[in-house]
Each structure stands twice: as C-alpha cells, then as structure tokens.
C-alpha cells in the first residue's frame, strides 16, 4: 500500500467535515483536487473509503479504519513538530491561538504585547464562536483557547485567569438609566437582544434568570456582540453582554449599564488546552503570560 501524507490529510479533512467542498475550503484546494487525492488513495488501498447516499457521503468500514489511523498519524506528526519547535526555543516557532468572539477585545492586546516580546514567533489567531472552539479542541487544532466555560464532552485542561462580568445595557437615553437597584423581576416581560442559542453567554444569562425565578424572553438573536450593541443602541431591546466588549460605547456615551439587582452575572475567562497536549516553549510562555499579566490589559469602567 503506497499512501502519501497529503492523501491522508485530504482524506482526514473529508471524513471530518463529511464534505468534499468544506474539506477543499479548509485545505485551500480545489474540489477536483480533493476528489483526485481521494481517488488515488482508494486505488492504492483497493477499497472504497466513502459511499454516497443521495447528496451525503458516509465512511465505509474501510474508511472508518483509515480515519482512525490518519488521526493517529496526524497526532504523531504534530507531536514531532512540537519537539522540533522546543529545540528552537523561544526565538522562533509558531503559536496557534483561538479566542471566543467576546474575548477578542482584550486578546488582541495580549497578543500584540506578546509578539513584541518574541518577535520571531509567528502567531495564528482565530476569533470564533463557542461551537467552533469546541470543535477545534475536539480535534486538537489550536495550541491554546481563550474562552468562557470550557466545553462539556471534550477532555480539556483549563485555568481561570480573570473575571468576566455580564452587565445589562440600554441606550444612553433609556428611562431606566438613572434608576438604582432595579429589581430583576422588572424585566419579566422584557424581550432581550441576545447571542444565539448554544453560546456561553446565552446559557449563563438563562441560568441566572432561572435561579432568581424570573422568566427570560428572547426577542432578537444575534451572532456577535457587535451586532447586539448596535441593535440595543438602535432601540430594538435591552442587551446583556460582557463588560469587556463595552469600552468604546461607554466612553462615547452611546450605551449605558443599568443598575440591576443580582447583576453583574460573574463568569470567568479560562485558558484551555486539550488534555495531554504537549505545549511548545512558545505556547507555554504565552500561557504563563496570560495567567500572570492578562488583567493589566483590561480597561474596565465603574459598573455603577
């Protein structure tokens, strides 16, 4: 059996995404190029690896066996790459960081300072949603992830490095802005502009309302905090967001934080890695940098 590593890379991507098109996008290849690699691999093995049912593809028995081996080979090569980077020390190497969208406001400052200290390091930054971070951790893709609560069902190691208060916001001219100690029950019938279902922020909000016996109503769902802030400013409803996303809006007076009982909702930021992952010296240095120095890169306003 004559198999190339490139063929295994392409096969692993197709199997992971269940799609030739998405695998091609992920690998920056054309779809015909992906199809050709799979065809050559199947010819070398002598068995089909995928079966087509309607518009969907599924792994055959041989495909499932090859998928397990391809993941193992990929993991071994990643470990080899880590060992080589360790030999290079901190003057060079690569760092792959994935960050929850809510954390992007301070994470970019962290990375900017870190990159100045280690100018020879190449940094890859992916800012994405919780489901994507979960998938990346599951497939052991980034070195480290900055996010809220680590995902369930994925074997990870994590450390808390900072609080993440969630606050209720309104347009600066809203009638409630000047009120103090507003009961949470006042918002029983309020419809909020919130993140999509499955986001960590959305889950924390719903749990907090339930704990205090108040029904939480969703008015409009948004896929980013920037969209939520714009919607609230436009008067489409109240919002609940991380205070770390509000620096500019509070400075310019476009939004205001409401003084609500049982608020802020205190969450935490975690730095997360896949359990057993062997971090390079660069990744180890960045992790310690976050744990030791992250708070100095945060500029928080007075909440009330």
LINHU-V440061 format. One record per backbone hydrogen bond with DSSP energy under -1.0 kcal/mol. NH is the residue of the N-H (numbers start at 1). CO is the residue of the C=O. Records with the same first field share a line. If there is no record, write none. Layout:
NH->CO  CO
This chain:
8->4
9->5
10->6
11->7
12->8
13->9
14->10
15->11
16->12
17->13
18->14
23->19
24->20
25->21
26->22
27->23
29->24
34->30
35->31
36->32
37->33
38->34
39->35
40->36
41->37
42->38
43->39
44->40
45->41
46->42
51->58
53->56
56->53
58->51
60->49
64->60
65->61
66->62
67->63
68->64
69->65
70->66
71->67
72->68
73->69
74->70
75->71
76->72
77->73
78->74
79->75
80->76
81->77
82->78
83->79
84->80
85->81
86->82
87->83
95->122
97->124
98->144
99->126
100->146
101->128
103->100
104->101
107->103
108->104
110->106
111->107
112->108
113->109
114->110
115->111
116->112
117->113
118->114
121->118
122->93
124->95
126->97
128->99
133->129
134->130
135->131
136->132
137->133
138->134
139->135
140->137
141->136
143->96
144->96
145->272
146->98
147->270
157->273
159->271
161->269
164->267
166->265
167->241
169->239
170->256
172->254
174->171
177->174
179->176
182->259
186->183
187->184
188->185
192->217
193->238
194->220
196->222
199->196
203->199
204->200
205->201
206->202
207->203
208->204
209->205
210->206
211->207
212->208
213->210
214->209
219->192
220->192
222->194
228->224
229->225
230->226
231->227
232->228
233->229
234->230
235->232
236->231
239->169
241->167
243->165
245->242
246->243
250->246
251->247
252->248
254->249
255->249
256->170
258->168
260->258
261->182
263->260
265->166
267->164
269->162
270->147
271->159
272->145
273->157
275->155
277->274
284->280
285->281
286->282
287->283
288->284
289->285
290->286
291->287
292->288
293->289
294->290
296->293
297->294
298->295
